[in-house]
Amino acid sequence: MNIWKLLPLALICIALVYGDDELQLTPEEHRENRRAIDLGLNYLLKHQDEDGSFAGATDKKYAISVTSFAGLSLMAAGNLPQRGKHGVALYKALQYILASVNRSGYITTNIDESKMHGHCYAALFLAQICGTSRDYSEELSQNTAYSVKNVRRALERSIKIIIDSQTAEGGWGYLPHDKDHEGSITVCAIQALRAARNVGIRVPKKTIERAITYIRRSANDDGTFMYRLGMTQRRKSFPLAAAGVSSLNGTGEYDSLEIKRGLKFMMQYLPPNGKKDQFYNRFFYYGHFYAVQAMFQAPSHTGYWKTWYPAVRKEFLRLQNKKKGSWGGRTPFNTTGHSVIGEVYATAVATLILQVPYRYLPIFQK
């Protein structure tokens, strides 16, 4: 049975089945989502290279990160390796990531500059493959180099790199075994560790405890989080607040004081009438990737998720280039184009964000 053909009906049923504590979208809103997501995925497929990577002209040196996000978005649409409308493309992306695992377990290439960001996103991608493909080992096993067993082995090695690279302070830096540490990489590492633990990979308790301590010590009273623990200069940042809350969620915390403050701070940026100073900056897509997860995991009694997603959904639909299907080019808040990575990355993240309510990915489940 083709899961893709059933998807539109499934999306409508989501709005009918879930109770008042859950997000409810109308059938028309689901159709709008589906059109935008389909356009975005088609744009991504046009930018998949022969080696399986996803990268536009400005994205190539970040191919590990971009391919991981693209793979996650394809999975969020209901695809599995070799199964579903885009199963072949997903399978090729998986091949690329596995081929990029070096002898030490570090996921990188000779030209990739994703560093530990990319490594952690790739580990997250592999964990989601393991979490959703356990019942589809026959399909993956047609090529023994890419069996579920080998995917899991690669995941174990990549997770060991993350565990071994935690600094004495409890955070992570830009490179394996880095002495430095900062918040944006720490959230990537924590999410990868959580996803791996969910599929049975052992993660030492002390690793999680040290990470919790790091994030808590990085939290400010106003709901913001430090870019780097110990910084004297405080940068109030929507993306860092989202990353901080999502980090704590990744350690199993959902209702702590730091989370409450962080969510309250983020709600100040609710579109269309919220603050704009940190909402439309060059880390727009990074921030929203974590913000949507933080709001999704917020306790239902807060009402944050039911308020946040519909507003952000409208904003992302507005920002899409309807002709190309992409995100991240020229926009009202950035007239020179996306200044960090590129449109392939932005489109992968945007389509992933829009698909959170559909819960195909284990990380998008409560």
C-alpha positions in Angstrom: 0.0 0.0 0.0 1.3 3.4 -0.9 1.5 5.5 2.2 1.8 8.7 0.1 -1.6 8.3 -1.4 -3.1 8.0 2.0 -1.3 11.0 3.4 -3.9 13.8 2.5 -6.6 11.8 4.2 -4.3 11.2 7.2 -3.6 14.9 7.5 -7.3 15.7 7.7 -7.9 13.0 10.2 -5.3 14.5 12.5 -7.4 17.5 12.9 -10.5 15.4 13.7 -8.9 12.8 16.0 -6.9 14.9 18.4 -8.7 16.6 21.3 -8.9 20.2 22.4 -5.4 20.0 23.9 -3.9 19.4 20.5 -3.4 21.6 17.4 -6.3 21.5 15.1 -6.0 22.6 11.4 -8.8 22.8 8.9 -8.9 20.6 5.8 -8.0 23.7 3.7 -5.1 24.5 6.0 -3.9 21.0 5.5 -4.1 21.4 1.7 -2.2 24.6 1.9 0.5 22.9 3.9 0.6 20.0 1.5 1.0 22.3 -1.5 3.8 24.2 0.1 5.6 21.1 1.3 5.3 19.4 -2.1 6.7 22.5 -3.8 9.5 22.6 -1.3 10.4 18.9 -1.6 10.3 19.1 -5.4 12.8 22.0 -5.2 15.0 19.9 -3.0 15.0 17.0 -5.4 16.2 19.2 -8.2 19.2 19.9 -6.1 20.2 16.4 -5.2 23.6 15.5 -6.7 24.5 12.1 -8.1 26.4 11.2 -4.9 23.1 11.6 -2.9 24.0 14.9 -1.3 21.7 17.9 -1.3 23.6 21.1 -2.0 23.1 24.3 -4.1 26.0 26.5 -5.2 26.3 28.1 -1.8 25.5 25.0 0.2 28.2 22.5 -1.1 30.6 23.1 1.7 27.8 22.4 4.2 26.6 19.3 2.4 26.6 17.1 5.6 24.2 19.5 7.4 22.1 20.2 4.4 21.7 16.6 3.3 20.8 15.6 6.9 18.1 18.2 7.0 16.8 17.2 3.5 16.7 13.6 4.6 14.8 14.4 7.7 12.3 16.5 5.7 11.7 13.6 3.3 11.1 11.3 6.2 8.8 13.8 7.8 6.7 13.5 4.6 6.2 9.8 5.2 9.0 8.4 3.1 11.4 5.7 4.2 14.6 4.5 2.4 13.4 2.9 -0.9 9.7 3.3 0.2 7.3 6.1 -0.6 7.2 8.7 -3.3 10.7 10.0 -2.6 12.1 6.8 -1.1 14.9 6.5 -3.7 16.0 10.1 -3.0 16.0 9.4 0.7 18.0 6.2 0.2 20.6 8.1 -1.8 20.9 10.7 0.9 21.4 7.9 3.5 24.1 6.4 1.3 25.9 9.8 1.1 25.9 10.2 4.9 27.1 6.7 5.5 29.9 7.1 3.0 31.0 10.2 4.9 31.6 8.4 8.2 35.4 8.3 8.5 37.4 5.7 10.4 37.1 7.5 13.7 33.3 7.8 13.4 33.3 11.5 12.5 30.8 12.4 9.8 32.6 14.8 7.4 34.2 15.2 4.0 37.4 16.8 2.7 35.5 20.0 1.8 32.7 20.0 4.3 32.7 22.9 6.8 29.6 21.8 8.8 32.0 20.4 11.5 30.3 19.2 14.7 27.0 20.9 13.6 26.9 18.7 10.6 28.1 15.6 12.5 25.3 16.0 15.1 22.7 16.6 12.4 23.8 13.5 10.5 23.8 11.5 13.7 20.2 12.7 14.3 19.3 11.7 10.8 20.8 8.2 11.3 18.9 7.8 14.6 15.6 8.7 12.9 16.4 6.1 10.2 17.0 3.5 12.9 13.8 4.6 14.7 11.5 4.3 11.7 13.2 1.5 9.7 13.4 -1.4 12.1 10.4 -3.0 10.4 11.8 -2.4 6.9 15.2 -4.1 7.2 14.5 -6.3 4.1 14.4 -3.2 1.8 17.6 -1.7 3.3 19.3 -5.1 3.3 19.2 -5.4 -0.5 22.5 -3.6 -0.4 24.4 -5.0 2.6 26.5 -1.9 2.9 23.3 0.0 3.9 21.5 -2.4 6.0 19.7 -1.2 9.2 22.4 -3.1 11.1 25.2 -1.1 9.4 23.2 2.2 9.8 23.0 1.4 13.5 26.8 0.7 13.7 27.5 4.0 12.0 25.2 5.7 14.5 26.9 4.1 17.5 30.3 5.3 16.2 29.1 8.8 15.6 27.5 9.0 19.0 30.7 7.9 20.7 32.4 10.9 19.0 29.8 13.2 20.6 30.1 11.6 24.0 33.9 11.7 24.0 33.9 15.3 22.7 31.9 16.8 25.6 34.0 19.5 27.4 34.7 19.6 31.1 32.0 22.4 31.3 29.4 20.0 29.8 29.0 21.6 26.4 30.4 21.0 22.9 32.7 22.9 20.5 33.0 23.2 16.8 35.4 20.2 16.4 35.6 16.7 17.9 37.5 16.9 21.3 37.4 20.7 21.1 38.5 22.5 24.3 36.0 25.3 23.5 32.2 25.1 23.9 29.1 27.1 22.8 25.4 26.8 22.9 24.5 26.3 19.2 26.5 23.1 18.9 25.5 21.9 22.4 21.8 21.8 21.4 22.7 19.8 18.2 24.7 17.3 20.3 22.0 16.9 23.0 19.3 16.2 20.4 21.4 13.6 18.6 22.2 11.9 22.0 18.5 11.9 22.9 17.5 10.4 19.5 20.2 7.8 19.8 19.1 6.8 23.3 15.5 6.5 22.1 16.7 3.7 19.7 18.7 1.9 22.4 22.1 3.4 22.0 23.8 3.7 25.4 24.4 7.3 26.5 26.1 7.7 29.9 24.0 9.3 32.6 26.9 11.6 33.5 26.9 13.0 29.9 23.3 14.1 30.2 23.8 15.4 33.7 26.7 17.6 32.7 24.8 18.8 29.6 21.8 19.8 31.9 24.2 21.7 34.2 25.8 23.5 31.2 22.4 24.7 29.8 21.0 25.7 33.2 24.2 27.7 33.9 23.8 29.4 30.5 20.2 30.5 31.2 19.5 34.1 32.1 16.6 35.3 34.3 14.8 36.9 31.4 14.5 33.6 29.4 17.5 34.1 27.2 20.5 31.9 27.0 24.2 32.7 26.7 25.9 31.9 23.4 28.8 30.6 25.4 28.8 29.7 29.1 30.7 32.4 31.0 30.3 35.2 28.5 30.1 38.6 30.2 28.3 40.2 27.2 24.7 39.1 27.1 23.1 38.7 23.7 19.4 38.5 23.9 18.6 36.2 21.0 15.5 34.4 19.8 17.5 31.6 18.2 19.5 31.0 21.3 16.4 31.0 23.5 14.9 28.4 21.2 18.1 26.3 21.2 18.3 26.5 25.0 14.7 25.4 25.6 15.0 22.6 23.0 18.3 21.5 24.7 16.6 21.1 28.0 13.7 19.2 26.3 16.4 16.9 24.9 17.5 16.0 28.4 14.0 15.1 29.5 12.9 18.4 31.0 9.7 20.0 29.9 8.4 22.3 32.7 11.4 23.7 34.6 11.8 27.4 35.5 14.4 27.9 32.7 11.9 26.4 30.1 9.0 28.5 31.3 11.1 31.7 31.1 12.5 30.7 27.7 9.1 30.0 26.2 7.7 33.2 27.6 10.6 35.1 26.0 10.1 33.4 22.6 6.4 34.2 22.6 7.3 37.9 22.3 8.3 37.1 18.7 5.0 35.6 17.7 4.2 36.8 14.1 2.9 38.9 12.6 2.9 41.5 15.4 5.6 40.3 17.7 9.2 41.7 18.0 11.2 41.7 14.8 14.7 42.5 16.1 15.9 38.9 16.5 13.1 37.1 14.6 14.2 38.0 11.1 18.0 37.6 11.4 20.5 35.5 9.6 19.8 32.5 11.9 16.1 32.6 11.1 15.8 29.0 10.0 18.1 27.6 12.7 16.1 29.4 15.3 12.8 28.3 14.0 13.9 24.7 13.7 14.3 24.6 17.5 11.5 27.0 18.3 8.8 24.8 16.7 10.1 21.8 18.6 10.2 23.7 21.9 6.6 24.9 21.4 5.5 21.4 20.4 6.9 20.0 23.6 5.5 22.8 25.8 2.9 21.5 28.3 -0.5 21.6 26.7 -2.0 23.8 29.5 0.2 26.7 28.3 -1.5 26.9 25.0 1.8 27.9 23.4 1.8 25.2 20.6 -1.8 26.0 19.5 -0.9 29.6 19.3 2.7 29.4 17.9 2.3 26.9 15.0 -0.6 28.5 13.2 1.1 31.9 13.3 4.5 30.6 12.2 2.9 28.4 9.6 1.3 31.5 7.9 4.6 33.3 8.0 6.5 30.5 6.4 3.8 30.1 3.7 4.1 33.8 3.0 7.9 33.6 2.7 8.0 30.7 0.2 8.9 31.5 -3.4 5.8 30.0 -5.0 7.4 29.9 -8.4 10.5 28.0 -7.3 9.1 26.3 -4.2 12.1 27.4 -2.2 12.7 29.4 0.9 15.7 31.6 1.9 16.2 33.8 -1.1 15.3 37.5 -1.3 12.7 38.3 1.4 11.4 41.5 3.0 13.8 41.0 5.9 16.9 40.0 3.9 17.2 41.7 0.5 20.5 40.1 -0.3 19.4 36.5 0.1 20.1 34.0 2.8 23.5 35.0 4.3 24.5 31.8 6.1 24.1 28.7 3.9 21.6 28.9 1.1 18.2 28.1 -0.3 18.5 24.3 -0.3 19.3 24.4 3.5 16.5 26.9 4.1 14.0 24.9 2.1 14.9 21.7 3.9 14.4 23.3 7.3 11.2 25.1 6.3 9.5 22.0 5.0 10.6 20.2 8.1 9.1 22.8 10.3 5.7 22.7 8.5 5.6 19.0 8.9 6.0 18.9 12.7 2.2 18.4 13.5 2.1 15.2 11.3 4.5 13.4 13.7 6.1 11.0 11.2 9.5 11.5 12.8 10.3 10.2 16.2 11.7 13.6 17.3 8.3 15.1 16.5 6.4 12.8 18.9 5.6 13.4 22.5 
